[in-house]
Amino acid sequence: MASSGRFVRTLSRLQAAGLVVFVAMLALTSGCDTKIGNGVVSTSTFESLALTESVDQQAIQVLSDKIDLLKSISPTTVEAVLNEQQANSFPLGTLNLAPGGFSSVLIFEANLRAICSVDLCELGTCQLTAPRVQLHYNDVGFEEELEAAGVGEPFPTFSQSVPSVPVDVSRGAGLGGDRWLVSYEPRSRSLVGMRARDVGYRNVSNPNDPDDPNFGRGNGLVMSVIISGPEMQSQLGLATQPRITRIFDLGPDPSPGSNKHRLLVFFAREVLREVHVLELEAGVRPVRTNLAPGGGNENVWMLNGQFRRFGPAGDQPFMTLDEIKLLTQEVDVDIGSFQPIKVNTDGSALVFDSESSQFLRLKPLSEEDVLNVPGKFPGQGVVEVAVQTSVIEGQLGSRGSAFEFTEAWPHPENPEIVLVEERSNTVLAYDYTLPANEDNAYSVINAINMTSNRRDPFGSAGGGVLINNEEPILLKAEEDILSNRLMFDRGRDELISINYETGTVVIVAKRAAFTNLTGVDLADITYIKYTGVERPDDMEGDDMQSVRVWDSSSSSLLKVLLEIVLEPTTSINVGN
């Protein structure tokens, strides 16, 4: 992977980058169309993102830091000791856990095995009366919650390699529903759901008192073991517990009158060569919601998971890997390394098979669909090619099975899915309205613009063009801002903005902008969320785009304020 520190710069790329810089400088100097031989250079502008230059607001602000996080877990430990303590934190997702039902980022502190939430301060400022970081479960509370569900795991944790998935599960007709985060606990091989409860759930009266009976036992966050590792083994009839590689939200069960919600679950090939549908169903369960003396049981909405089997004998999975292998005609199948993403037109799961180097669509069959697919039953899956290897190689060059797609998200305007290929440092777009036998993928950001030709407003040698040998490792923001997507380059410690319309990459903030605030040597942004427009204090300046990022290096939540700026666009038409 990119973290191996590959040096991909070549002389030809640098020469090409130099040509782009030379042409761009000529165009910017002239301010109009310029002829170069038989080529034409034209300039215009596009809307990009930059750190705000407001005199009233710092562009990057610390909303909470490592001490806030660790103090919420160990409130009686003095700050000097906490300051020397190492933290290992990463985000699980977003839930409405902040005061007033506002959003928080749910954080897992892996060293202490604690689950906390950090207020995103969506309104621009945090509420002064409430702590910015709340502890929900400490290591003991996490373990007890699993034990209550019959899972005996003394050192529970959450997986970073299997992304948590948000799902909206209905309680039933007229009863509303809940937003759950489904996370994978790899030691017990269990799936765990977590949700906010707006009515008191084991609330802590004094967050600085670890002797409070509710301390580390929920504090507003409901945890539900959806299905344990032993239950998976039993339901699937396996000799050993299967290891999960990916979870995908397939959406509500379309069957009339059903309140069930479906997940696609992918497993490690060495144990189970099948893809299965896990049906989630919400139901009430008596739970002690206040562990203090005098507290009693209440009915609390929890989740239960049951694998759905198909066929007359109820023994068929959603899909087998052999079905995929029959389609691809390869020796094996590997669809466990890419996080599947939904294709909006039919609800199918887009997966990448690294053995055949092509994208596939796994689609559940409707009642009508099965009429044309002998041997299949409603709800089962069929597989079809989405993007052929030849199309990918046409954009990236021939790499055999070495493609590594790491990020994906829906295009903000077009019926497309944006795909990041890490080895080539290229961003593609897949047009899912076109069949696989057409050229249905194209380059949005090419390798030169992603690596050697980034716009650097902070000033670098070479007329604002960055040439750097550090290999990009990219993490996407959760939302778009206009026609831009923020990404953090973990290889170079840079926050960048990619523009869909121009294929341009602009550096928004460099390492020092973060480390000067956090006091650590590196930045490691693992969560980027757009929280909306924020008005300057003087009410006279331009609106600012407000973003929240979680820096795992410093275990800090940072507020980043951006302005819309006009960047020059340079286009080149080279004639014969």
C-alpha positions in Angstrom: 0.0 0.0 0.0 1.0 3.6 -0.2 2.3 3.5 3.4 5.2 1.3 2.2 6.8 4.6 1.1 7.0 4.0 -2.6 8.6 6.6 -4.7 6.6 7.0 -7.8 8.0 10.1 -9.3 9.6 9.6 -12.7 11.5 11.9 -15.0 8.7 11.9 -17.5 6.2 12.9 -14.9 8.3 15.8 -13.7 8.9 16.9 -17.3 5.2 16.8 -17.9 4.5 18.7 -14.7 7.1 21.3 -15.7 5.3 21.8 -19.1 2.0 22.4 -17.3 3.6 24.9 -15.0 5.3 26.7 -17.9 2.1 26.9 -19.9 0.0 28.0 -16.9 2.5 30.8 -16.1 2.2 32.1 -19.6 -1.6 32.0 -19.5 -1.8 33.7 -16.2 0.7 36.4 -17.4 -1.3 37.2 -20.4 -4.8 37.0 -18.8 -6.3 35.9 -22.1 -6.1 33.1 -24.6 -2.6 32.4 -25.7 -1.4 30.4 -28.7 1.6 28.2 -28.3 2.5 26.5 -31.6 -0.6 24.7 -32.6 -1.9 24.5 -29.0 -4.3 26.9 -27.3 -4.1 27.9 -23.6 -7.2 29.6 -22.0 -7.7 30.8 -18.5 -10.9 31.2 -16.4 -11.6 30.7 -12.7 -13.4 28.1 -10.6 -14.5 28.0 -7.0 -12.1 26.4 -4.6 -11.5 26.3 -0.8 -9.0 28.1 1.3 -8.4 28.8 5.0 -10.3 31.9 6.1 -8.5 35.1 6.5 -11.1 36.6 8.8 -9.6 38.9 11.4 -12.2 37.8 14.0 -11.7 34.0 13.6 -8.7 31.7 13.6 -8.8 29.5 10.6 -8.1 26.4 12.7 -9.2 26.1 16.3 -8.9 23.4 18.9 -12.4 22.4 20.3 -11.1 19.6 22.4 -7.8 17.9 23.0 -6.2 14.8 24.4 -6.6 16.0 28.0 -10.3 16.5 27.5 -10.6 13.0 26.1 -8.6 11.2 28.8 -10.0 13.3 31.6 -13.5 12.2 30.7 -12.3 8.6 31.0 -10.2 9.1 34.2 -11.5 12.2 35.9 -9.5 11.8 39.1 -6.2 11.5 37.3 -4.1 14.8 37.4 -3.5 16.5 34.1 0.3 16.2 34.4 0.0 12.4 34.4 -2.6 12.4 31.5 -0.3 14.6 29.5 2.4 11.9 29.5 -0.1 9.2 28.7 -0.3 7.9 25.1 -3.8 8.0 23.5 -4.9 5.8 20.5 -8.2 7.2 19.3 -10.2 6.8 16.1 -13.7 7.8 15.0 -16.6 5.3 14.7 -19.1 7.7 13.2 -21.6 10.5 13.9 -24.6 10.3 16.3 -26.9 12.9 17.9 -25.3 12.7 21.4 -24.6 16.4 22.0 -26.9 18.5 24.2 -30.1 19.4 22.5 -29.8 16.4 20.1 -27.0 17.9 18.1 -24.3 15.8 16.4 -21.2 14.3 18.1 -18.4 12.2 16.7 -18.2 8.9 18.5 -14.6 8.1 19.4 -13.0 4.8 20.5 -9.9 5.1 22.7 -8.2 1.8 22.0 -5.6 1.9 24.8 -8.3 2.3 27.5 -11.0 0.6 25.5 -13.4 3.5 26.1 -16.2 4.9 24.0 -16.6 8.6 24.1 -18.5 11.3 22.1 -17.2 14.7 21.2 -19.6 17.6 20.6 -19.2 18.9 17.0 -20.5 22.3 18.0 -22.7 22.5 14.9 -23.9 26.0 15.8 -20.4 27.4 15.6 -19.8 27.6 19.3 -19.9 24.9 21.9 -22.3 25.1 24.8 -20.3 26.3 27.8 -22.4 24.5 30.4 -21.8 21.0 29.0 -18.6 19.1 28.7 -17.3 18.8 25.1 -16.3 15.2 25.6 -18.6 12.6 27.2 -17.6 9.2 28.4 -20.2 6.6 27.5 -18.5 3.2 28.2 -15.2 2.6 29.9 -13.5 -0.8 29.6 -15.4 -2.3 32.5 -18.8 -1.0 31.2 -18.0 -2.2 27.7 -17.1 -5.7 29.0 -20.2 -5.8 31.2 -22.5 -4.9 28.3 -21.1 -7.8 26.2 -21.4 -10.1 29.2 -25.1 -9.2 29.6 -25.6 -10.3 26.0 -23.8 -13.6 26.6 -20.5 -12.6 25.1 -17.6 -13.4 27.4 -14.8 -11.1 26.2 -12.5 -9.5 28.8 -10.8 -7.2 26.4 -13.3 -5.9 23.9 -12.3 -3.5 21.2 -13.6 -2.2 17.8 -12.1 -2.8 14.4 -10.5 0.0 12.4 -10.1 -2.1 9.3 -13.8 -2.9 9.1 -15.6 0.5 8.9 -18.6 1.1 11.1 -21.8 1.5 9.1 -24.7 3.9 10.0 -28.2 2.4 9.4 -31.7 3.7 10.0 -33.9 1.0 11.5 -37.7 1.3 11.7 -39.4 0.4 14.9 -42.6 -0.4 13.0 -45.5 1.4 11.3 -46.1 4.7 13.0 -43.4 4.2 15.7 -40.6 6.0 14.0 -37.0 4.6 14.0 -33.5 5.1 15.2 -30.1 5.9 13.7 -27.7 3.1 14.7 -23.9 2.7 14.2 -23.1 -0.9 13.5 -19.5 -1.7 14.5 -17.4 -4.9 14.5 -15.9 -6.3 17.7 -13.1 -8.5 16.3 -12.1 -10.4 19.5 -15.5 -12.0 20.0 -16.3 -11.5 16.3 -19.6 -9.8 17.2 -21.6 -7.1 15.6 -22.6 -4.3 18.0 -25.1 -1.5 17.5 -25.0 1.9 19.2 -27.6 4.7 19.3 -28.4 7.8 21.1 -31.3 7.9 23.6 -32.7 11.3 24.2 -34.4 10.2 27.4 -32.2 9.4 30.3 -30.2 6.2 29.8 -27.9 5.6 32.8 -27.2 9.3 33.0 -24.2 10.3 35.1 -25.1 13.0 37.6 -21.5 14.0 38.1 -19.1 13.2 35.2 -16.1 13.8 37.6 -17.2 11.1 39.9 -16.1 7.6 38.8 -18.0 6.1 41.8 -21.3 7.1 40.2 -23.1 3.8 39.5 -23.8 4.8 35.9 -20.2 6.0 35.2 -18.9 4.2 32.1 -22.2 2.3 31.7 -23.9 4.3 28.9 -24.6 7.9 29.8 -27.1 8.4 26.9 -25.6 5.8 24.5 -27.5 2.5 24.2 -25.4 -0.5 23.2 -27.0 -3.6 21.7 -25.1 -6.8 20.7 -26.8 -7.5 17.4 -25.3 -10.9 16.9 -22.4 -12.6 18.6 -19.6 -14.7 17.1 -21.0 -17.9 18.5 -24.5 -17.0 17.2 -23.0 -16.4 13.7 -21.3 -19.8 13.8 -24.5 -21.5 14.9 -26.8 -19.8 12.5 -24.5 -20.4 9.5 -23.7 -24.0 10.6 -19.9 -23.5 10.7 -17.2 -25.4 12.6 -15.5 -22.2 13.6 -16.5 -18.5 14.1 -16.3 -16.6 10.8 -14.3 -13.4 10.6 -16.0 -10.4 9.0 -14.2 -8.2 6.5 -16.9 -5.7 5.4 -20.5 -4.6 6.3 -22.8 -3.0 3.8 -26.2 -1.3 4.3 -28.6 -3.0 1.9 -31.6 -1.0 3.1 -35.0 -1.9 4.4 -36.6 -5.3 3.5 -39.1 -4.5 0.7 -41.4 -7.3 1.7 -44.9 -6.0 2.5 -45.4 -5.3 6.2 -41.8 -6.0 7.1 -39.9 -3.7 9.5 -36.6 -5.5 9.0 -33.4 -3.9 7.8 -30.8 -5.7 5.8 -27.0 -5.8 6.0 -24.8 -7.6 3.6 -22.0 -9.3 5.5 -18.7 -10.3 3.8 -16.4 -12.9 5.4 -12.8 -13.9 5.2 -12.4 -16.5 2.5 -10.5 -19.0 4.6 -13.7 -19.7 6.7 -16.7 -18.8 4.6 -16.8 -18.3 0.8 -20.3 -16.8 0.9 -22.0 -13.4 1.2 -24.9 -13.3 3.6 -27.9 -11.1 4.4 -28.2 -10.2 8.1 -31.7 -9.0 8.9 -31.9 -6.5 11.7 -35.1 -6.2 13.7 -35.9 -3.6 16.4 -37.7 -4.8 19.5 -38.1 -3.7 23.1 -36.2 -5.4 25.9 -36.4 -4.8 29.6 -33.1 -3.1 30.6 -32.1 -1.4 33.8 -31.7 2.2 32.7 -30.5 3.5 36.0 -27.9 1.5 37.9 -28.2 3.7 41.0 -30.1 2.4 44.1 -33.8 2.6 43.4 -33.3 2.4 39.6 -35.5 0.0 37.8 -36.0 -1.6 34.4 -37.5 0.0 31.4 -38.4 -1.3 27.9 -35.6 -0.1 25.6 -35.5 -0.5 21.8 -32.7 -2.9 20.9 -31.5 -4.7 17.8 -31.5 -8.4 17.0 -29.8 -10.0 14.0 -30.8 -13.1 12.1 -29.1 -14.4 9.0 -31.6 -15.0 6.2 -31.3 -18.2 4.2 -33.0 -18.8 0.9 -34.4 -21.7 -1.1 -37.0 -24.4 -0.4 -34.7 -25.9 2.3 -33.6 -22.5 3.7 -30.0 -23.4 3.2 -28.8 -21.0 0.5 -26.8 -17.8 1.1 -27.3 -14.4 -0.6 -24.4 -15.4 -3.0 -21.4 -17.7 -3.1 -18.0 -16.7 -4.3 -18.2 -19.5 -6.8 -21.0 -17.6 -8.6 -18.7 -14.6 -8.8 -15.8 -16.8 -10.0 -18.0 -18.2 -12.7 -18.7 -14.7 -14.0 -15.1 -13.4 -13.8 -13.5 -16.7 -15.0 -10.6 -16.2 -12.5 -8.9 -18.8 -10.3 -10.2 -17.0 -7.1 -12.3 -14.1 -5.9 -11.3 -11.4 -3.4 -14.0 -8.8 -2.6 -13.0 -8.1 1.0 -10.6 -5.2 0.7 -12.9 -2.5 -0.7 -15.7 -1.0 1.3 -18.9 -1.5 -0.9 -20.9 1.5 -1.9 -24.5 1.7 -3.0 -25.6 2.2 -6.6 -28.6 4.4 -6.3 -30.5 3.2 -9.4 -31.1 -0.3 -8.1 -29.7 -0.4 -4.6 -27.0 -2.8 -5.6 -23.6 -3.0 -3.8 -20.6 -2.0 -5.9 -17.6 -4.2 -4.9 -14.1 -4.5 -6.3 -12.7 -7.9 -7.1 -8.9 -7.6 -6.8 -8.5 -11.0 -8.5 -10.1 -10.0 -11.7 -9.4 -6.3 -11.4 -12.9 -5.2 -12.1 -15.9 -3.7 -10.3 -19.0 -5.9 -9.8 -22.5 -5.1 -8.7 -24.3 -7.5 -6.3 -28.0 -7.0 -6.6 -30.8 -8.4 -4.6 -33.6 -9.9 -6.7 -37.2 -8.6 -6.5 -40.3 -10.8 -7.0 -40.3 -9.8 -10.7 -36.5 -10.3 -11.2 -36.6 -14.0 -10.2 -38.8 -14.8 -13.1 -35.8 -14.2 -15.4 -33.2 -15.9 -13.1 -33.9 -19.7 -12.8 -32.9 -21.2 -9.5 -32.9 -17.9 -7.5 -35.4 -16.7 -5.0 -36.6 -13.2 -4.0 -34.0 -11.4 -1.9 -31.1 -13.5 -3.2 -28.3 -11.8 -5.1 -27.1 -11.9 -8.6 -23.7 -10.5 -9.8 -22.9 -8.6 -12.9 -19.8 -6.7 -14.2 -20.0 -3.0 -13.5 -16.6 -1.7 -14.8 -14.4 -4.0 -16.9 -10.7 -4.4 -16.4 -10.1 -3.0 -19.8 -11.8 0.3 -18.9 -9.8 0.6 -15.7 -6.6 -0.2 -17.5 -7.5 2.3 -20.2 -7.5 5.0 -17.6 -4.7 3.8 -15.3 -2.5 1.6 -17.5 -2.0 -2.1 -17.2 -1.2 -3.2 -13.6 -2.6 -6.7 -13.5 -4.1 -7.4 -10.1 -2.2 -4.6 -8.4 -5.1 -2.1 -8.4 -6.0 -0.8 -4.9 -9.2 1.1 -4.6 -9.5 2.7 -1.1 -12.2 5.3 -1.1 -15.6 5.8 -2.8 -18.5 8.2 -2.6 -21.4 9.4 -4.7 -20.7 12.3 -7.1 -22.6 15.4 -5.9 -24.4 16.1 -9.2 -23.9 13.3 -11.7 -25.2 9.7 -11.6 -21.6 8.6 -10.8 -19.5 7.1 -8.1 -16.1 8.6 -7.4 -13.3 6.1 -6.9 -9.8 6.6 -5.5 -7.1 4.2 -6.8 -4.2 4.5 -4.4 -1.4 2.9 -6.3 -1.7 5.2 -9.3 -2.8 8.2 -7.3 -5.8 8.7 -9.6 -9.4 9.5 -8.9 -12.0 8.0 -11.3 -15.7 8.4 -11.8 -17.9 5.4 -12.7 -21.1 6.3 -14.6 -23.5 3.7 -13.4 -26.1 4.6 -16.1 -23.9 3.1 -18.8 -23.5 -0.7 -19.3 -20.2 -2.5 -18.7 -19.5 -2.9 -22.4 -19.1 0.8 -22.7 -16.4 3.2 -21.5 -18.2 4.0 -18.3 -15.3 5.2 -16.2 -13.1 8.3 -16.7 -10.4 10.1 -14.8 -11.5 13.0 -12.5 -8.1 13.7 -11.0 -5.0 12.4 -12.8 -1.8 11.3 -11.1 0.2 14.4 -12.1 -2.3 16.8 -10.6 -2.6 14.6 -7.5 1.1 14.4 -6.9 3.4 16.8 -8.7 1.1 19.5 -9.8 -0.9 20.4 -6.7 -1.8 24.1 -6.4 0.0 25.5 -3.4 -1.3 28.9 -2.3 1.2 29.0 0.5 4.1 29.3 -1.9 6.5 26.7 -3.0 9.4 26.6 -5.4 8.3 26.2 -8.9 5.6 28.9 -9.1 3.2 27.4 -6.6 3.5 23.9 -7.9 4.4 21.2 -5.3 6.9 18.5 -6.2 7.1 16.0 -3.3 8.2 12.4 -3.1 5.9 11.5 -0.2 3.3 9.0 -1.5 -0.3 10.1 -1.0 -2.5 8.2 1.3 -6.0 9.7 1.0 -9.0 9.9 3.3 -12.2 11.5 2.1 -14.5 13.9 3.9 -18.1 12.8 4.5 -19.7 15.5 2.4 -19.0 17.8 -0.6 -18.7 21.6 -0.4 -20.0 23.0 -3.7 -18.0 21.1 -6.4 -15.2 20.2 -4.1 -14.4 17.3 -1.9 -12.0 17.7 1.0 -9.4 15.0 1.5 -6.6 14.5 4.0 -3.4 13.2 2.5 -1.9 11.1 5.4 1.3 10.6 3.4 2.1 14.3 3.2 0.0 15.6 6.2 -1.9 18.0 4.0 -5.6 18.9 3.8 -6.4 19.1 0.1 -9.5 20.0 -2.0 -10.2 18.2 -5.2 -12.4 20.0 -7.8 -14.6 17.7 -9.9 -15.1 20.2 -12.8 -11.5 21.1 -13.4 -9.5 18.1 -12.1 -7.5 20.4 -9.9 -6.0 19.7 -6.5 -5.5 22.6 -4.1 -3.6 22.5 -0.8 -5.9 23.9 1.9 -3.7 23.4 5.0 -0.2 21.9 5.5 1.1 19.9 8.5 2.3 23.0 10.4 -1.1 24.5 10.4 -2.2 21.6 12.6 0.9 20.7 14.6 1.4 24.3 15.7 -1.9 24.0 17.5 -1.8 20.4 18.7 1.9 20.4 19.7 2.5 17.0 18.2 5.0 16.2 15.4 2.5 14.9 12.8 -1.1 15.3 11.8 -3.4 12.3 11.2 -6.8 13.4 10.3 -9.2 10.4 10.4 -12.6 12.2 10.2 -13.7 15.2 8.1 -17.3 16.5 8.4 -18.8 19.6 6.9 -21.2 21.3 9.5 -22.5 24.1 7.3 -22.1 27.8 6.8 -20.9 30.1 9.6 -21.3 33.8 9.7 -18.3 35.9 10.9 -18.7 37.7 14.2 -18.7 41.2 12.6 -21.7 40.1 10.4 -20.1 41.9 7.5 -17.7 39.5 6.0 -18.4 36.6 3.7 -19.9 33.4 5.0 -17.4 30.7 6.1 -17.6 27.0 5.4 -17.3 25.3 8.8 -15.6 21.9 9.0 -14.8 19.5 11.8 -11.8 17.2 11.7 -10.6 14.6 14.2 -6.8 14.4 14.5 -5.9 10.9 15.8 -2.2 12.0 16.4 -3.2 14.5 19.1 -6.7 13.0 19.9 -8.1 16.5 19.2 -11.3 17.8 17.5 -10.4 20.8 15.4 -12.6 23.4 13.8 -11.5 24.4 10.3 -13.0 27.6 8.7 -12.8 27.9 5.0 -13.6 30.6 2.4 -14.7 30.2 -1.2 -11.9 31.5 -3.4 -11.6 31.8 -7.2 -8.7 29.8 -8.5 -7.4 30.2 -12.1 -8.3 27.4 -14.5 -5.8 26.5 -17.1 -6.7 24.3 -20.1 -4.4 23.0 -22.8 -5.4 21.9 -26.3 -2.4 20.5 -28.1 -2.7 20.4 -31.9 -0.8 18.2 -34.3 
